């Protein structure tokens, strides 16, 4: 086996958005670092099934909805 080709795995602490913590091995950071998550499976709508909110900045969303209002499944 070749020497010095494998990444340096070490243990870090991961803090989720609700404050829960767990330890994992990774190549991120240094030994003993703490990774604070902004989004995780407990808070992200893709996993929780929450409602998506669309923000209309500069009327782009309104123009898109107006332009494609007639497109859809017809019964």
C-alpha positions in Angstrom: 0.0 0.0 0.0 1.3 3.5 -0.9 2.3 5.7 2.0 1.0 9.3 2.5 -1.8 9.2 -0.2 -4.7 8.8 2.2 -6.5 11.9 3.7 -6.0 12.7 7.4 -9.2 11.6 9.1 -9.9 13.0 12.5 -12.8 13.4 15.0 -14.8 16.6 15.1 -18.0 17.6 16.9 -21.1 18.6 14.8 -23.7 20.8 16.3 -27.1 20.7 14.6 -29.6 23.6 14.5 -31.5 22.4 17.5 -28.4 22.2 19.6 -27.9 18.4 19.6 -24.3 17.3 19.1 -22.6 14.2 17.7 -19.0 13.2 16.9 -17.9 12.1 13.5 -14.7 11.4 11.6 -13.9 13.7 8.7 -11.2 15.4 6.7 -12.8 18.8 7.4 -11.0 21.2 9.8 -8.6 20.0 12.5 -8.8 17.5 15.3 -11.3 18.7 17.9 -12.9 21.4 15.7 -16.7 22.1 16.0 -18.9 22.3 12.9 -22.1 24.4 13.5 -24.8 23.5 10.9 -27.1 26.2 9.5 -29.4 23.7 7.8 -29.8 20.1 8.7 -32.4 17.3 8.1 -34.3 18.4 11.2 -34.9 21.9 10.0 -34.8 21.9 6.2 -38.1 21.7 4.3 -36.9 19.1 1.9 -36.8 16.6 4.8 -39.5 18.0 7.1 -42.2 18.6 4.4 -42.6 22.2 5.4 -44.1 24.8 3.1 -41.8 26.6 0.7 -41.9 30.3 0.7 -41.1 32.2 -2.4 -39.6 35.7 -2.1 -40.5 38.1 -4.8 -37.5 40.4 -5.4 -37.9 43.0 -8.1 -41.1 41.5 -9.5 -39.3 38.5 -11.1 -41.5 36.0 -9.4 -44.7 37.9 -10.4 -43.5 38.2 -14.0 -42.7 34.4 -14.1 -46.1 33.5 -12.7 -47.9 35.8 -15.1 -45.9 34.5 -18.1 -46.5 30.8 -17.3 -50.0 31.0 -15.7 -51.7 29.1 -18.5 -49.2 26.2 -18.6 -50.3 23.2 -16.5 -52.2 20.0 -16.5 -55.6 20.4 -18.1 -58.4 18.1 -16.9 
